[in-house]
C-alpha cells in the first residue's frame, strides 16, 4: 500500500514532505550528538555534513518507513 497523501488536521501533505521533515529532525539529532562529543571538529565544513545527513536520512525514511 503506497500512501498518496497524509491528512494532518484536514491538510493533505505529500509523503516526501513527511519523509523530509523526519530526515531533517534525525539530522538535527545526529548533529547534536556529533557536537556534544566534539566529533564535528574533524569535518571541513560541518553545515555541509548536516545537509548530507538530512539527504541520507530522507532517502532512508522514504524508502524503508514511508515507502514512497
Gaussian input, Z-matrix of N, CA and C with variables (Angstrom, degrees):
# hf/3-21g

backbone

0 1
 N
 C     1     B1
 C     2     B2     1     A1
 N     3     B3     2     A2     1     D1
 C     4     B4     3     A3     2     D2
 C     5     B5     4     A4     3     D3
 N     6     B6     5     A5     4     D4
 C     7     B7     6     A6     5     D5
 C     8     B8     7     A7     6     D6
 N     9     B9     8     A8     7     D7
 C    10    B10     9     A9     8     D8
 C    11    B11    10    A10     9     D9
 N    12    B12    11    A11    10    D10
 C    13    B13    12    A12    11    D11
 C    14    B14    13    A13    12    D12
 N    15    B15    14    A14    13    D13
 C    16    B16    15    A15    14    D14
 C    17    B17    16    A16    15    D15
 N    18    B18    17    A17    16    D16
 C    19    B19    18    A18    17    D17
 C    20    B20    19    A19    18    D18
 N    21    B21    20    A20    19    D19
 C    22    B22    21    A21    20    D20
 C    23    B23    22    A22    21    D21
 N    24    B24    23    A23    22    D22
 C    25    B25    24    A24    23    D23
 C    26    B26    25    A25    24    D24
 N    27    B27    26    A26    25    D25
 C    28    B28    27    A27    26    D26
 C    29    B29    28    A28    27    D27
 N    30    B30    29    A29    28    D28
 C    31    B31    30    A30    29    D29
 C    32    B32    31    A31    30    D30
 N    33    B33    32    A32    31    D31
 C    34    B34    33    A33    32    D32
 C    35    B35    34    A34    33    D33
 N    36    B36    35    A35    34    D34
 C    37    B37    36    A36    35    D35
 C    38    B38    37    A37    36    D36
 N    39    B39    38    A38    37    D37
 C    40    B40    39    A39    38    D38
 C    41    B41    40    A40    39    D39
 N    42    B42    41    A41    40    D40
 C    43    B43    42    A42    41    D41
 C    44    B44    43    A43    42    D42
 N    45    B45    44    A44    43    D43
 C    46    B46    45    A45    44    D44
 C    47    B47    46    A46    45    D45
 N    48    B48    47    A47    46    D46
 C    49    B49    48    A48    47    D47
 C    50    B50    49    A49    48    D48
 N    51    B51    50    A50    49    D49
 C    52    B52    51    A51    50    D50
 C    53    B53    52    A52    51    D51
 N    54    B54    53    A53    52    D52
 C    55    B55    54    A54    53    D53
 C    56    B56    55    A55    54    D54
 N    57    B57    56    A56    55    D55
 C    58    B58    57    A57    56    D56
 C    59    B59    58    A58    57    D57
 N    60    B60    59    A59    58    D58
 C    61    B61    60    A60    59    D59
 C    62    B62    61    A61    60    D60
 N    63    B63    62    A62    61    D61
 C    64    B64    63    A63    62    D62
 C    65    B65    64    A64    63    D63
 N    66    B66    65    A65    64    D64
 C    67    B67    66    A66    65    D65
 C    68    B68    67    A67    66    D66
 N    69    B69    68    A68    67    D67
 C    70    B70    69    A69    68    D68
 C    71    B71    70    A70    69    D69
 N    72    B72    71    A71    70    D70
 C    73    B73    72    A72    71    D71
 C    74    B74    73    A73    72    D72
 N    75    B75    74    A74    73    D73
 C    76    B76    75    A75    74    D74
 C    77    B77    76    A76    75    D75
 N    78    B78    77    A77    76    D76
 C    79    B79    78    A78    77    D77
 C    80    B80    79    A79    78    D78
 N    81    B81    80    A80    79    D79
 C    82    B82    81    A81    80    D80
 C    83    B83    82    A82    81    D81
 N    84    B84    83    A83    82    D82
 C    85    B85    84    A84    83    D83
 C    86    B86    85    A85    84    D84
 N    87    B87    86    A86    85    D85
 C    88    B88    87    A87    86    D86
 C    89    B89    88    A88    87    D87
 N    90    B90    89    A89    88    D88
 C    91    B91    90    A90    89    D89
 C    92    B92    91    A91    90    D90
 N    93    B93    92    A92    91    D91
 C    94    B94    93    A93    92    D92
 C    95    B95    94    A94    93    D93
 N    96    B96    95    A95    94    D94
 C    97    B97    96    A96    95    D95
 C    98    B98    97    A97    96    D96
 N    99    B99    98    A98    97    D97
 C   100   B100    99    A99    98    D98
 C   101   B101   100   A100    99    D99
 N   102   B102   101   A101   100   D100
 C   103   B103   102   A102   101   D101
 C   104   B104   103   A103   102   D102
 N   105   B105   104   A104   103   D103
 C   106   B106   105   A105   104   D104
 C   107   B107   106   A106   105   D105
 N   108   B108   107   A107   106   D106
 C   109   B109   108   A108   107   D107
 C   110   B110   109   A109   108   D108
 N   111   B111   110   A110   109   D109
 C   112   B112   111   A111   110   D110
 C   113   B113   112   A112   111   D111
 N   114   B114   113   A113   112   D112
 C   115   B115   114   A114   113   D113
 C   116   B116   115   A115   114   D114
 N   117   B117   116   A116   115   D115
 C   118   B118   117   A117   116   D116
 C   119   B119   118   A118   117   D117
 N   120   B120   119   A119   118   D118
 C   121   B121   120   A120   119   D119
 C   122   B122   121   A121   120   D120
 N   123   B123   122   A122   121   D121
 C   124   B124   123   A123   122   D122
 C   125   B125   124   A124   123   D123
 N   126   B126   125   A125   124   D124
 C   127   B127   126   A126   125   D125
 C   128   B128   127   A127   126   D126
 N   129   B129   128   A128   127   D127
 C   130   B130   129   A129   128   D128
 C   131   B131   130   A130   129   D129
 N   132   B132   131   A131   130   D130
 C   133   B133   132   A132   131   D131
 C   134   B134   133   A133   132   D132
 N   135   B135   134   A134   133   D133
 C   136   B136   135   A135   134   D134
 C   137   B137   136   A136   135   D135
 N   138   B138   137   A137   136   D136
 C   139   B139   138   A138   137   D137
 C   140   B140   139   A139   138   D138
 N   141   B141   140   A140   139   D139
 C   142   B142   141   A141   140   D140
 C   143   B143   142   A142   141   D141
 N   144   B144   143   A143   142   D142
 C   145   B145   144   A144   143   D143
 C   146   B146   145   A145   144   D144
 N   147   B147   146   A146   145   D145
 C   148   B148   147   A147   146   D146
 C   149   B149   148   A148   147   D147
 N   150   B150   149   A149   148   D148
 C   151   B151   150   A150   149   D149
 C   152   B152   151   A151   150   D150
 N   153   B153   152   A152   151   D151
 C   154   B154   153   A153   152   D152
 C   155   B155   154   A154   153   D153
 N   156   B156   155   A155   154   D154
 C   157   B157   156   A156   155   D155
 C   158   B158   157   A157   156   D156
 N   159   B159   158   A158   157   D157
 C   160   B160   159   A159   158   D158
 C   161   B161   160   A160   159   D159
 N   162   B162   161   A161   160   D160
 C   163   B163   162   A162   161   D161
 C   164   B164   163   A163   162   D162
 N   165   B165   164   A164   163   D163
 C   166   B166   165   A165   164   D164
 C   167   B167   166   A166   165   D165
 N   168   B168   167   A167   166   D166
 C   169   B169   168   A168   167   D167
 C   170   B170   169   A169   168   D168
 N   171   B171   170   A170   169   D169
 C   172   B172   171   A171   170   D170
 C   173   B173   172   A172   171   D171
 N   174   B174   173   A173   172   D172
 C   175   B175   174   A174   173   D173
 C   176   B176   175   A175   174   D174
 N   177   B177   176   A176   175   D175
 C   178   B178   177   A177   176   D176
 C   179   B179   178   A178   177   D177
 N   180   B180   179   A179   178   D178
 C   181   B181   180   A180   179   D179
 C   182   B182   181   A181   180   D180
 N   183   B183   182   A182   181   D181
 C   184   B184   183   A183   182   D182
 C   185   B185   184   A184   183   D183
 N   186   B186   185   A185   184   D184
 C   187   B187   186   A186   185   D185
 C   188   B188   187   A187   186   D186
 N   189   B189   188   A188   187   D187
 C   190   B190   189   A189   188   D188
 C   191   B191   190   A190   189   D189
 N   192   B192   191   A191   190   D190
 C   193   B193   192   A192   191   D191
 C   194   B194   193   A193   192   D192
 N   195   B195   194   A194   193   D193
 C   196   B196   195   A195   194   D194
 C   197   B197   196   A196   195   D195
 N   198   B198   197   A197   196   D196
 C   199   B199   198   A198   197   D197
 C   200   B200   199   A199   198   D198
 N   201   B201   200   A200   199   D199
 C   202   B202   201   A201   200   D200
 C   203   B203   202   A202   201   D201

   B1=1.4446
   B2=1.5347
   B3=1.2989
   B4=1.4525
   B5=1.5228
   B6=1.3293
   B7=1.4695
   B8=1.5201
   B9=1.3175
   B10=1.4576
   B11=1.5210
   B12=1.3041
   B13=1.4569
   B14=1.5226
   B15=1.3087
   B16=1.4562
   B17=1.5143
   B18=1.3151
   B19=1.4571
   B20=1.5302
   B21=1.3175
   B22=1.4574
   B23=1.5200
   B24=1.3133
   B25=1.4685
   B26=1.5257
   B27=1.3139
   B28=1.4503
   B29=1.5166
   B30=1.3255
   B31=1.4584
   B32=1.5188
   B33=1.3158
   B34=1.4498
   B35=1.5311
   B36=1.3306
   B37=1.4640
   B38=1.5253
   B39=1.3302
   B40=1.4603
   B41=1.5280
   B42=1.3272
   B43=1.4636
   B44=1.5285
   B45=1.3269
   B46=1.4659
   B47=1.5305
   B48=1.3254
   B49=1.4628
   B50=1.5259
   B51=1.3144
   B52=1.4703
   B53=1.5276
   B54=1.3342
   B55=1.4714
   B56=1.5276
   B57=1.3324
   B58=1.4656
   B59=1.5280
   B60=1.3247
   B61=1.4690
   B62=1.5239
   B63=1.3235
   B64=1.4621
   B65=1.5277
   B66=1.3270
   B67=1.4650
   B68=1.5120
   B69=1.3270
   B70=1.4707
   B71=1.5281
   B72=1.3288
   B73=1.4707
   B74=1.5290
   B75=1.3227
   B76=1.4667
   B77=1.5278
   B78=1.3224
   B79=1.4619
   B80=1.5276
   B81=1.3305
   B82=1.4642
   B83=1.5192
   B84=1.3272
   B85=1.4626
   B86=1.5288
   B87=1.3265
   B88=1.4707
   B89=1.5229
   B90=1.3293
   B91=1.4688
   B92=1.5225
   B93=1.3249
   B94=1.4748
   B95=1.5280
   B96=1.3279
   B97=1.4704
   B98=1.5271
   B99=1.3449
   B100=1.4676
   B101=1.5287
   B102=1.3286
   B103=1.4648
   B104=1.5202
   B105=1.3228
   B106=1.4652
   B107=1.5324
   B108=1.3194
   B109=1.4603
   B110=1.5291
   B111=1.3270
   B112=1.4626
   B113=1.5331
   B114=1.3082
   B115=1.4531
   B116=1.5267
   B117=1.3321
   B118=1.4615
   B119=1.5280
   B120=1.3234
   B121=1.4619
   B122=1.5267
   B123=1.3276
   B124=1.4553
   B125=1.5235
   B126=1.3296
   B127=1.4556
   B128=1.5243
   B129=1.3286
   B130=1.4601
   B131=1.5230
   B132=1.3425
   B133=1.4593
   B134=1.5336
   B135=1.3409
   B136=1.4627
   B137=1.5392
   B138=1.3493
   B139=1.4702
   B140=1.5296
   B141=1.3123
   B142=1.4580
   B143=1.5270
   B144=1.3165
   B145=1.4586
   B146=1.5167
   B147=1.3342
   B148=1.4632
   B149=1.5272
   B150=1.3240
   B151=1.4703
   B152=1.5203
   B153=1.3319
   B154=1.4624
   B155=1.5246
   B156=1.3250
   B157=1.4638
   B158=1.5235
   B159=1.3198
   B160=1.4623
   B161=1.5239
   B162=1.3173
   B163=1.4762
   B164=1.5245
   B165=1.3145
   B166=1.4650
   B167=1.5214
   B168=1.3293
   B169=1.4590
   B170=1.5244
   B171=1.3230
   B172=1.4617
   B173=1.5204
   B174=1.3140
   B175=1.4651
   B176=1.5204
   B177=1.3324
   B178=1.4633
   B179=1.5239
   B180=1.3146
   B181=1.4661
   B182=1.5216
   B183=1.3211
   B184=1.4528
   B185=1.5156
   B186=1.3187
   B187=1.4628
   B188=1.5218
   B189=1.3261
   B190=1.4551
   B191=1.5221
   B192=1.3192
   B193=1.4693
   B194=1.5194
   B195=1.3267
   B196=1.4669
   B197=1.5216
   B198=1.3124
   B199=1.4749
   B200=1.5154
   B201=1.3272
   B202=1.4667
   B203=1.5218
   A1=108.87
   A2=116.74
   A3=122.58
   A4=108.25
   A5=117.99
   A6=118.49
   A7=111.17
   A8=115.34
   A9=119.53
   A10=110.84
   A11=117.32
   A12=122.08
   A13=109.04
   A14=115.10
   A15=122.33
   A16=107.97
   A17=116.46
   A18=120.87
   A19=108.18
   A20=116.32
   A21=122.36
   A22=107.24
   A23=116.47
   A24=124.04
   A25=111.22
   A26=116.42
   A27=120.42
   A28=114.47
   A29=117.89
   A30=122.31
   A31=107.72
   A32=117.09
   A33=121.63
   A34=109.86
   A35=115.62
   A36=121.79
   A37=109.44
   A38=118.08
   A39=120.07
   A40=110.70
   A41=116.89
   A42=119.09
   A43=113.56
   A44=117.97
   A45=119.18
   A46=111.09
   A47=117.67
   A48=120.47
   A49=110.63
   A50=116.84
   A51=120.60
   A52=110.07
   A53=117.06
   A54=120.80
   A55=110.82
   A56=117.37
   A57=120.62
   A58=111.09
   A59=116.94
   A60=119.57
   A61=110.55
   A62=117.76
   A63=120.65
   A64=110.82
   A65=117.61
   A66=121.19
   A67=112.50
   A68=116.48
   A69=120.04
   A70=110.15
   A71=117.05
   A72=120.05
   A73=110.56
   A74=117.64
   A75=120.53
   A76=111.23
   A77=117.32
   A78=120.52
   A79=110.95
   A80=116.95
   A81=119.51
   A82=110.61
   A83=117.01
   A84=120.33
   A85=110.80
   A86=116.61
   A87=119.92
   A88=111.29
   A89=117.29
   A90=120.42
   A91=111.11
   A92=116.61
   A93=119.05
   A94=111.19
   A95=116.73
   A96=120.16
   A97=110.31
   A98=116.71
   A99=119.96
   A100=111.42
   A101=117.17
   A102=120.26
   A103=111.59
   A104=117.19
   A105=120.52
   A106=111.14
   A107=115.93
   A108=120.17
   A109=112.50
   A110=117.24
   A111=124.71
   A112=112.59
   A113=116.15
   A114=120.71
   A115=111.97
   A116=116.77
   A117=119.44
   A118=111.97
   A119=118.21
   A120=119.60
   A121=111.62
   A122=117.75
   A123=121.29
   A124=112.85
   A125=117.32
   A126=121.16
   A127=109.23
   A128=116.06
   A129=120.78
   A130=110.85
   A131=117.13
   A132=121.66
   A133=108.13
   A134=118.30
   A135=121.90
   A136=115.69
   A137=120.54
   A138=117.19
   A139=113.22
   A140=117.28
   A141=120.04
   A142=110.85
   A143=117.02
   A144=121.47
   A145=109.76
   A146=117.52
   A147=121.15
   A148=111.04
   A149=117.43
   A150=121.07
   A151=110.32
   A152=116.91
   A153=120.38
   A154=111.03
   A155=117.14
   A156=120.21
   A157=111.04
   A158=117.38
   A159=120.68
   A160=110.63
   A161=117.17
   A162=120.20
   A163=111.19
   A164=116.87
   A165=120.72
   A166=110.39
   A167=117.49
   A168=120.19
   A169=111.99
   A170=117.90
   A171=120.83
   A172=110.81
   A173=116.90
   A174=120.04
   A175=110.92
   A176=117.27
   A177=120.07
   A178=111.97
   A179=117.58
   A180=120.71
   A181=110.39
   A182=117.08
   A183=120.07
   A184=113.16
   A185=117.34
   A186=120.85
   A187=112.63
   A188=116.62
   A189=118.88
   A190=114.81
   A191=119.04
   A192=120.63
   A193=111.41
   A194=116.78
   A195=120.53
   A196=110.93
   A197=117.22
   A198=123.33
   A199=111.56
   A200=115.08
   A201=121.09
   A202=108.79
   D1=110.65
   D2=178.23
   D3=-93.27
   D4=122.52
   D5=179.29
   D6=-72.63
   D7=137.81
   D8=178.13
   D9=-90.47
   D10=-35.25
   D11=174.46
   D12=-161.61
   D13=161.44
   D14=176.73
   D15=-110.88
   D16=135.41
   D17=178.47
   D18=-103.62
   D19=113.14
   D20=177.94
   D21=-121.03
   D22=111.77
   D23=-179.45
   D24=56.54
   D25=38.48
   D26=177.06
   D27=81.61
   D28=4.13
   D29=179.00
   D30=-109.20
   D31=125.80
   D32=-179.30
   D33=-86.13
   D34=127.50
   D35=-178.64
   D36=-122.41
   D37=139.98
   D38=177.92
   D39=-71.80
   D40=152.05
   D41=-177.79
   D42=-65.06
   D43=-29.20
   D44=178.71
   D45=-67.19
   D46=-33.42
   D47=176.97
   D48=-65.85
   D49=-41.44
   D50=177.32
   D51=-63.86
   D52=-43.10
   D53=178.52
   D54=-64.14
   D55=-38.28
   D56=179.90
   D57=-67.93
   D58=-41.13
   D59=178.35
   D60=-64.44
   D61=-40.97
   D62=177.49
   D63=-67.96
   D64=-36.67
   D65=178.33
   D66=-65.11
   D67=-40.72
   D68=178.01
   D69=-67.94
   D70=-37.69
   D71=178.13
   D72=-64.69
   D73=-41.52
   D74=177.45
   D75=-67.19
   D76=-37.34
   D77=177.87
   D78=-66.53
   D79=-37.21
   D80=176.81
   D81=-64.35
   D82=-40.68
   D83=178.18
   D84=-64.99
   D85=-41.62
   D86=178.54
   D87=-65.77
   D88=-39.49
   D89=178.61
   D90=-65.11
   D91=-37.90
   D92=177.08
   D93=-63.84
   D94=-41.29
   D95=178.51
   D96=-64.87
   D97=-43.30
   D98=178.22
   D99=-62.72
   D100=-39.98
   D101=178.58
   D102=-70.30
   D103=-36.48
   D104=-179.28
   D105=-63.76
   D106=-42.38
   D107=-179.68
   D108=-90.97
   D109=8.93
   D110=176.69
   D111=56.75
   D112=37.42
   D113=177.24
   D114=-90.18
   D115=-14.43
   D116=-178.52
   D117=-73.03
   D118=-12.63
   D119=178.92
   D120=-71.50
   D121=-13.64
   D122=178.85
   D123=-86.19
   D124=-5.16
   D125=178.51
   D126=-95.21
   D127=144.94
   D128=-179.77
   D129=-68.32
   D130=-43.96
   D131=-176.94
   D132=-140.20
   D133=90.57
   D134=-174.30
   D135=-56.44
   D136=-34.48
   D137=177.13
   D138=-62.40
   D139=-31.46
   D140=176.98
   D141=-69.31
   D142=-33.87
   D143=175.58
   D144=-65.74
   D145=-37.95
   D146=176.73
   D147=-62.14
   D148=-43.83
   D149=178.94
   D150=-64.65
   D151=-40.56
   D152=178.96
   D153=-65.14
   D154=-41.65
   D155=177.52
   D156=-64.24
   D157=-40.08
   D158=178.50
   D159=-62.36
   D160=-41.51
   D161=178.18
   D162=-65.80
   D163=-43.86
   D164=-179.39
   D165=-63.59
   D166=-46.93
   D167=179.43
   D168=-64.71
   D169=-36.73
   D170=178.65
   D171=-63.89
   D172=-43.30
   D173=178.89
   D174=-65.94
   D175=-43.11
   D176=-179.83
   D177=-65.33
   D178=-44.22
   D179=179.07
   D180=-66.97
   D181=-41.44
   D182=178.63
   D183=-66.15
   D184=-31.13
   D185=-178.45
   D186=-82.74
   D187=-46.10
   D188=-170.74
   D189=-102.02
   D190=-24.86
   D191=-176.72
   D192=-99.11
   D193=-53.69
   D194=-175.19
   D195=-91.93
   D196=-25.50
   D197=-179.10
   D198=59.33
   D199=68.14
   D200=179.68
   D201=-73.23

